[in-house]
Amino acid sequence: MSSAHVYVRLHKFHGIDDIFEGLLEDCAQLVKENSIQGNKVNNVDVVYTPWQNLKKTASMDVGQVGFHNSKMVRAFQVSNSTELSFQFGLNVNTFLQRILC
């Protein structure tokens, strides 16, 4: 299923297991809401991994990625939602600026 990509920059010495669940939920909702197929289904597993684990080869389609180590891949299930909740009290633009900059 195609989807948007969200990148989160972590603090030094923090790993993906240190990400707050609220932030994971907000990122997963962004991915789901920006997926043509994903926003039409009730529950979607959104996968996440450190960027170093992303694998891209010339034979892959545009936007398609793989993983070097499947043990470093995590999943977060997001249910159908009509509106992004943004547990941290941020609007969409502020949220995107904070996680993408």
Chimera marker file (.cmm) of the C-alpha trace (Angstrom):
<marker_set name="trace">
<marker id="1" x="0.000" y="0.000" z="0.000" r="1" g="1" b="0" radius="0.5"/>
<marker id="2" x="1.444" y="3.380" z="-0.943" r="1" g="1" b="0" radius="0.5"/>
<marker id="3" x="1.837" y="6.024" z="1.713" r="1" g="1" b="0" radius="0.5"/>
<marker id="4" x="3.450" y="9.266" z="2.701" r="1" g="1" b="0" radius="0.5"/>
<marker id="5" x="6.787" y="9.176" z="4.466" r="1" g="1" b="0" radius="0.5"/>
<marker id="6" x="7.330" y="10.950" z="7.781" r="1" g="1" b="0" radius="0.5"/>
<marker id="7" x="10.803" y="11.467" z="9.190" r="1" g="1" b="0" radius="0.5"/>
<marker id="8" x="11.417" y="12.148" z="12.876" r="1" g="1" b="0" radius="0.5"/>
<marker id="9" x="14.768" y="13.427" z="14.075" r="1" g="1" b="0" radius="0.5"/>
<marker id="10" x="15.562" y="11.997" z="17.487" r="1" g="1" b="0" radius="0.5"/>
<marker id="11" x="17.738" y="13.474" z="20.182" r="1" g="1" b="0" radius="0.5"/>
<marker id="12" x="21.302" y="12.210" z="20.353" r="1" g="1" b="0" radius="0.5"/>
<marker id="13" x="21.563" y="8.753" z="21.976" r="1" g="1" b="0" radius="0.5"/>
<marker id="14" x="17.815" y="8.055" z="21.532" r="1" g="1" b="0" radius="0.5"/>
<marker id="15" x="16.557" y="5.159" z="19.430" r="1" g="1" b="0" radius="0.5"/>
<marker id="16" x="13.235" y="4.293" z="17.856" r="1" g="1" b="0" radius="0.5"/>
<marker id="17" x="12.108" y="2.504" z="21.005" r="1" g="1" b="0" radius="0.5"/>
<marker id="18" x="12.361" y="5.852" z="22.853" r="1" g="1" b="0" radius="0.5"/>
<marker id="19" x="9.714" y="7.603" z="20.715" r="1" g="1" b="0" radius="0.5"/>
<marker id="20" x="6.647" y="8.633" z="22.715" r="1" g="1" b="0" radius="0.5"/>
<marker id="21" x="3.495" y="6.714" z="21.791" r="1" g="1" b="0" radius="0.5"/>
<marker id="22" x="1.608" y="9.984" z="21.219" r="1" g="1" b="0" radius="0.5"/>
<marker id="23" x="4.175" y="11.095" z="18.645" r="1" g="1" b="0" radius="0.5"/>
<marker id="24" x="4.027" y="7.680" z="16.966" r="1" g="1" b="0" radius="0.5"/>
<marker id="25" x="0.243" y="7.924" z="16.772" r="1" g="1" b="0" radius="0.5"/>
<marker id="26" x="0.370" y="11.430" z="15.282" r="1" g="1" b="0" radius="0.5"/>
<marker id="27" x="2.951" y="10.371" z="12.668" r="1" g="1" b="0" radius="0.5"/>
<marker id="28" x="0.995" y="7.204" z="11.849" r="1" g="1" b="0" radius="0.5"/>
<marker id="29" x="-2.198" y="9.232" z="11.399" r="1" g="1" b="0" radius="0.5"/>
<marker id="30" x="-0.358" y="11.583" z="9.005" r="1" g="1" b="0" radius="0.5"/>
<marker id="31" x="0.855" y="8.602" z="6.983" r="1" g="1" b="0" radius="0.5"/>
<marker id="32" x="-2.599" y="7.006" z="6.905" r="1" g="1" b="0" radius="0.5"/>
<marker id="33" x="-4.434" y="10.222" z="6.017" r="1" g="1" b="0" radius="0.5"/>
<marker id="34" x="-2.008" y="10.903" z="3.149" r="1" g="1" b="0" radius="0.5"/>
<marker id="35" x="-2.319" y="7.423" z="1.659" r="1" g="1" b="0" radius="0.5"/>
<marker id="36" x="-4.860" y="7.073" z="-1.154" r="1" g="1" b="0" radius="0.5"/>
<marker id="37" x="-5.611" y="3.478" z="-0.146" r="1" g="1" b="0" radius="0.5"/>
<marker id="38" x="-4.820" y="3.704" z="3.564" r="1" g="1" b="0" radius="0.5"/>
<marker id="39" x="-7.304" y="6.437" z="4.405" r="1" g="1" b="0" radius="0.5"/>
<marker id="40" x="-10.163" y="4.276" z="3.077" r="1" g="1" b="0" radius="0.5"/>
<marker id="41" x="-9.610" y="1.312" z="5.414" r="1" g="1" b="0" radius="0.5"/>
<marker id="42" x="-10.298" y="1.066" z="9.137" r="1" g="1" b="0" radius="0.5"/>
<marker id="43" x="-7.025" y="-0.202" z="10.564" r="1" g="1" b="0" radius="0.5"/>
<marker id="44" x="-3.570" y="0.146" z="9.054" r="1" g="1" b="0" radius="0.5"/>
<marker id="45" x="-0.189" y="-0.983" z="10.351" r="1" g="1" b="0" radius="0.5"/>
<marker id="46" x="2.333" y="1.781" z="9.740" r="1" g="1" b="0" radius="0.5"/>
<marker id="47" x="5.918" y="0.549" z="9.802" r="1" g="1" b="0" radius="0.5"/>
<marker id="48" x="8.863" y="2.575" z="11.025" r="1" g="1" b="0" radius="0.5"/>
<marker id="49" x="12.599" y="1.992" z="11.235" r="1" g="1" b="0" radius="0.5"/>
<marker id="50" x="15.832" y="3.985" z="11.608" r="1" g="1" b="0" radius="0.5"/>
<marker id="51" x="16.787" y="5.648" z="8.329" r="1" g="1" b="0" radius="0.5"/>
<marker id="52" x="20.025" y="3.624" z="8.188" r="1" g="1" b="0" radius="0.5"/>
<marker id="53" x="17.899" y="0.493" z="7.867" r="1" g="1" b="0" radius="0.5"/>
<marker id="54" x="16.131" y="1.687" z="4.699" r="1" g="1" b="0" radius="0.5"/>
<marker id="55" x="17.169" y="-0.228" z="1.605" r="1" g="1" b="0" radius="0.5"/>
<marker id="56" x="16.705" y="1.184" z="-1.871" r="1" g="1" b="0" radius="0.5"/>
<marker id="57" x="17.842" y="-0.531" z="-5.055" r="1" g="1" b="0" radius="0.5"/>
<marker id="58" x="17.645" y="0.528" z="-8.695" r="1" g="1" b="0" radius="0.5"/>
<marker id="59" x="15.128" y="-2.231" z="-9.443" r="1" g="1" b="0" radius="0.5"/>
<marker id="60" x="12.563" y="-0.862" z="-6.952" r="1" g="1" b="0" radius="0.5"/>
<marker id="61" x="9.602" y="1.259" z="-7.992" r="1" g="1" b="0" radius="0.5"/>
<marker id="62" x="9.498" y="4.957" z="-7.158" r="1" g="1" b="0" radius="0.5"/>
<marker id="63" x="8.644" y="5.353" z="-3.471" r="1" g="1" b="0" radius="0.5"/>
<marker id="64" x="9.257" y="1.689" z="-2.710" r="1" g="1" b="0" radius="0.5"/>
<marker id="65" x="11.754" y="0.813" z="0.005" r="1" g="1" b="0" radius="0.5"/>
<marker id="66" x="12.982" y="-2.314" z="1.699" r="1" g="1" b="0" radius="0.5"/>
<marker id="67" x="14.896" y="-2.986" z="4.881" r="1" g="1" b="0" radius="0.5"/>
<marker id="68" x="18.410" y="-4.270" z="5.520" r="1" g="1" b="0" radius="0.5"/>
<marker id="69" x="17.416" y="-5.868" z="8.846" r="1" g="1" b="0" radius="0.5"/>
<marker id="70" x="13.817" y="-6.864" z="9.514" r="1" g="1" b="0" radius="0.5"/>
<marker id="71" x="14.511" y="-7.018" z="13.268" r="1" g="1" b="0" radius="0.5"/>
<marker id="72" x="14.889" y="-3.218" z="13.258" r="1" g="1" b="0" radius="0.5"/>
<marker id="73" x="11.404" y="-2.664" z="11.796" r="1" g="1" b="0" radius="0.5"/>
<marker id="74" x="8.541" y="-1.728" z="14.121" r="1" g="1" b="0" radius="0.5"/>
<marker id="75" x="4.812" y="-1.355" z="13.408" r="1" g="1" b="0" radius="0.5"/>
<marker id="76" x="2.174" y="0.917" z="14.869" r="1" g="1" b="0" radius="0.5"/>
<marker id="77" x="-1.517" y="0.289" z="14.205" r="1" g="1" b="0" radius="0.5"/>
<marker id="78" x="-3.652" y="3.326" z="13.505" r="1" g="1" b="0" radius="0.5"/>
<marker id="79" x="-7.427" y="3.092" z="13.346" r="1" g="1" b="0" radius="0.5"/>
<marker id="80" x="-9.781" y="5.020" z="11.115" r="1" g="1" b="0" radius="0.5"/>
<marker id="81" x="-10.018" y="8.650" z="12.166" r="1" g="1" b="0" radius="0.5"/>
<marker id="82" x="-11.864" y="11.539" z="10.628" r="1" g="1" b="0" radius="0.5"/>
<marker id="83" x="-9.510" y="14.137" z="12.045" r="1" g="1" b="0" radius="0.5"/>
<marker id="84" x="-5.916" y="14.135" z="13.205" r="1" g="1" b="0" radius="0.5"/>
<marker id="85" x="-5.896" y="14.336" z="16.982" r="1" g="1" b="0" radius="0.5"/>
<marker id="86" x="-2.415" y="15.807" z="17.512" r="1" g="1" b="0" radius="0.5"/>
<marker id="87" x="-1.970" y="14.905" z="21.127" r="1" g="1" b="0" radius="0.5"/>
<marker id="88" x="0.755" y="17.509" z="21.551" r="1" g="1" b="0" radius="0.5"/>
<marker id="89" x="-1.638" y="20.389" z="20.834" r="1" g="1" b="0" radius="0.5"/>
<marker id="90" x="0.025" y="21.445" z="17.590" r="1" g="1" b="0" radius="0.5"/>
<marker id="91" x="-1.611" y="22.374" z="14.336" r="1" g="1" b="0" radius="0.5"/>
<marker id="92" x="-0.584" y="20.458" z="11.201" r="1" g="1" b="0" radius="0.5"/>
<marker id="93" x="1.921" y="23.058" z="9.930" r="1" g="1" b="0" radius="0.5"/>
<marker id="94" x="3.639" y="23.459" z="13.303" r="1" g="1" b="0" radius="0.5"/>
<marker id="95" x="3.754" y="19.688" z="13.741" r="1" g="1" b="0" radius="0.5"/>
<marker id="96" x="5.320" y="19.151" z="10.314" r="1" g="1" b="0" radius="0.5"/>
<marker id="97" x="7.860" y="21.923" z="10.886" r="1" g="1" b="0" radius="0.5"/>
<marker id="98" x="8.939" y="20.401" z="14.184" r="1" g="1" b="0" radius="0.5"/>
<marker id="99" x="9.304" y="16.838" z="12.919" r="1" g="1" b="0" radius="0.5"/>
<marker id="100" x="10.737" y="17.622" z="9.496" r="1" g="1" b="0" radius="0.5"/>
<marker id="101" x="13.235" y="20.363" z="10.374" r="1" g="1" b="0" radius="0.5"/>
<link id1="1" id2="2" r="1" g="1" b="0" radius="0.2"/>
<link id1="2" id2="3" r="1" g="1" b="0" radius="0.2"/>
<link id1="3" id2="4" r="1" g="1" b="0" radius="0.2"/>
<link id1="4" id2="5" r="1" g="1" b="0" radius="0.2"/>
<link id1="5" id2="6" r="1" g="1" b="0" radius="0.2"/>
<link id1="6" id2="7" r="1" g="1" b="0" radius="0.2"/>
<link id1="7" id2="8" r="1" g="1" b="0" radius="0.2"/>
<link id1="8" id2="9" r="1" g="1" b="0" radius="0.2"/>
<link id1="9" id2="10" r="1" g="1" b="0" radius="0.2"/>
<link id1="10" id2="11" r="1" g="1" b="0" radius="0.2"/>
<link id1="11" id2="12" r="1" g="1" b="0" radius="0.2"/>
<link id1="12" id2="13" r="1" g="1" b="0" radius="0.2"/>
<link id1="13" id2="14" r="1" g="1" b="0" radius="0.2"/>
<link id1="14" id2="15" r="1" g="1" b="0" radius="0.2"/>
<link id1="15" id2="16" r="1" g="1" b="0" radius="0.2"/>
<link id1="16" id2="17" r="1" g="1" b="0" radius="0.2"/>
<link id1="17" id2="18" r="1" g="1" b="0" radius="0.2"/>
<link id1="18" id2="19" r="1" g="1" b="0" radius="0.2"/>
<link id1="19" id2="20" r="1" g="1" b="0" radius="0.2"/>
<link id1="20" id2="21" r="1" g="1" b="0" radius="0.2"/>
<link id1="21" id2="22" r="1" g="1" b="0" radius="0.2"/>
<link id1="22" id2="23" r="1" g="1" b="0" radius="0.2"/>
<link id1="23" id2="24" r="1" g="1" b="0" radius="0.2"/>
<link id1="24" id2="25" r="1" g="1" b="0" radius="0.2"/>
<link id1="25" id2="26" r="1" g="1" b="0" radius="0.2"/>
<link id1="26" id2="27" r="1" g="1" b="0" radius="0.2"/>
<link id1="27" id2="28" r="1" g="1" b="0" radius="0.2"/>
<link id1="28" id2="29" r="1" g="1" b="0" radius="0.2"/>
<link id1="29" id2="30" r="1" g="1" b="0" radius="0.2"/>
<link id1="30" id2="31" r="1" g="1" b="0" radius="0.2"/>
<link id1="31" id2="32" r="1" g="1" b="0" radius="0.2"/>
<link id1="32" id2="33" r="1" g="1" b="0" radius="0.2"/>
<link id1="33" id2="34" r="1" g="1" b="0" radius="0.2"/>
<link id1="34" id2="35" r="1" g="1" b="0" radius="0.2"/>
<link id1="35" id2="36" r="1" g="1" b="0" radius="0.2"/>
<link id1="36" id2="37" r="1" g="1" b="0" radius="0.2"/>
<link id1="37" id2="38" r="1" g="1" b="0" radius="0.2"/>
<link id1="38" id2="39" r="1" g="1" b="0" radius="0.2"/>
<link id1="39" id2="40" r="1" g="1" b="0" radius="0.2"/>
<link id1="40" id2="41" r="1" g="1" b="0" radius="0.2"/>
<link id1="41" id2="42" r="1" g="1" b="0" radius="0.2"/>
<link id1="42" id2="43" r="1" g="1" b="0" radius="0.2"/>
<link id1="43" id2="44" r="1" g="1" b="0" radius="0.2"/>
<link id1="44" id2="45" r="1" g="1" b="0" radius="0.2"/>
<link id1="45" id2="46" r="1" g="1" b="0" radius="0.2"/>
<link id1="46" id2="47" r="1" g="1" b="0" radius="0.2"/>
<link id1="47" id2="48" r="1" g="1" b="0" radius="0.2"/>
<link id1="48" id2="49" r="1" g="1" b="0" radius="0.2"/>
<link id1="49" id2="50" r="1" g="1" b="0" radius="0.2"/>
<link id1="50" id2="51" r="1" g="1" b="0" radius="0.2"/>
<link id1="51" id2="52" r="1" g="1" b="0" radius="0.2"/>
<link id1="52" id2="53" r="1" g="1" b="0" radius="0.2"/>
<link id1="53" id2="54" r="1" g="1" b="0" radius="0.2"/>
<link id1="54" id2="55" r="1" g="1" b="0" radius="0.2"/>
<link id1="55" id2="56" r="1" g="1" b="0" radius="0.2"/>
<link id1="56" id2="57" r="1" g="1" b="0" radius="0.2"/>
<link id1="57" id2="58" r="1" g="1" b="0" radius="0.2"/>
<link id1="58" id2="59" r="1" g="1" b="0" radius="0.2"/>
<link id1="59" id2="60" r="1" g="1" b="0" radius="0.2"/>
<link id1="60" id2="61" r="1" g="1" b="0" radius="0.2"/>
<link id1="61" id2="62" r="1" g="1" b="0" radius="0.2"/>
<link id1="62" id2="63" r="1" g="1" b="0" radius="0.2"/>
<link id1="63" id2="64" r="1" g="1" b="0" radius="0.2"/>
<link id1="64" id2="65" r="1" g="1" b="0" radius="0.2"/>
<link id1="65" id2="66" r="1" g="1" b="0" radius="0.2"/>
<link id1="66" id2="67" r="1" g="1" b="0" radius="0.2"/>
<link id1="67" id2="68" r="1" g="1" b="0" radius="0.2"/>
<link id1="68" id2="69" r="1" g="1" b="0" radius="0.2"/>
<link id1="69" id2="70" r="1" g="1" b="0" radius="0.2"/>
<link id1="70" id2="71" r="1" g="1" b="0" radius="0.2"/>
<link id1="71" id2="72" r="1" g="1" b="0" radius="0.2"/>
<link id1="72" id2="73" r="1" g="1" b="0" radius="0.2"/>
<link id1="73" id2="74" r="1" g="1" b="0" radius="0.2"/>
<link id1="74" id2="75" r="1" g="1" b="0" radius="0.2"/>
<link id1="75" id2="76" r="1" g="1" b="0" radius="0.2"/>
<link id1="76" id2="77" r="1" g="1" b="0" radius="0.2"/>
<link id1="77" id2="78" r="1" g="1" b="0" radius="0.2"/>
<link id1="78" id2="79" r="1" g="1" b="0" radius="0.2"/>
<link id1="79" id2="80" r="1" g="1" b="0" radius="0.2"/>
<link id1="80" id2="81" r="1" g="1" b="0" radius="0.2"/>
<link id1="81" id2="82" r="1" g="1" b="0" radius="0.2"/>
<link id1="82" id2="83" r="1" g="1" b="0" radius="0.2"/>
<link id1="83" id2="84" r="1" g="1" b="0" radius="0.2"/>
<link id1="84" id2="85" r="1" g="1" b="0" radius="0.2"/>
<link id1="85" id2="86" r="1" g="1" b="0" radius="0.2"/>
<link id1="86" id2="87" r="1" g="1" b="0" radius="0.2"/>
<link id1="87" id2="88" r="1" g="1" b="0" radius="0.2"/>
<link id1="88" id2="89" r="1" g="1" b="0" radius="0.2"/>
<link id1="89" id2="90" r="1" g="1" b="0" radius="0.2"/>
<link id1="90" id2="91" r="1" g="1" b="0" radius="0.2"/>
<link id1="91" id2="92" r="1" g="1" b="0" radius="0.2"/>
<link id1="92" id2="93" r="1" g="1" b="0" radius="0.2"/>
<link id1="93" id2="94" r="1" g="1" b="0" radius="0.2"/>
<link id1="94" id2="95" r="1" g="1" b="0" radius="0.2"/>
<link id1="95" id2="96" r="1" g="1" b="0" radius="0.2"/>
<link id1="96" id2="97" r="1" g="1" b="0" radius="0.2"/>
<link id1="97" id2="98" r="1" g="1" b="0" radius="0.2"/>
<link id1="98" id2="99" r="1" g="1" b="0" radius="0.2"/>
<link id1="99" id2="100" r="1" g="1" b="0" radius="0.2"/>
<link id1="100" id2="101" r="1" g="1" b="0" radius="0.2"/>
</marker_set>
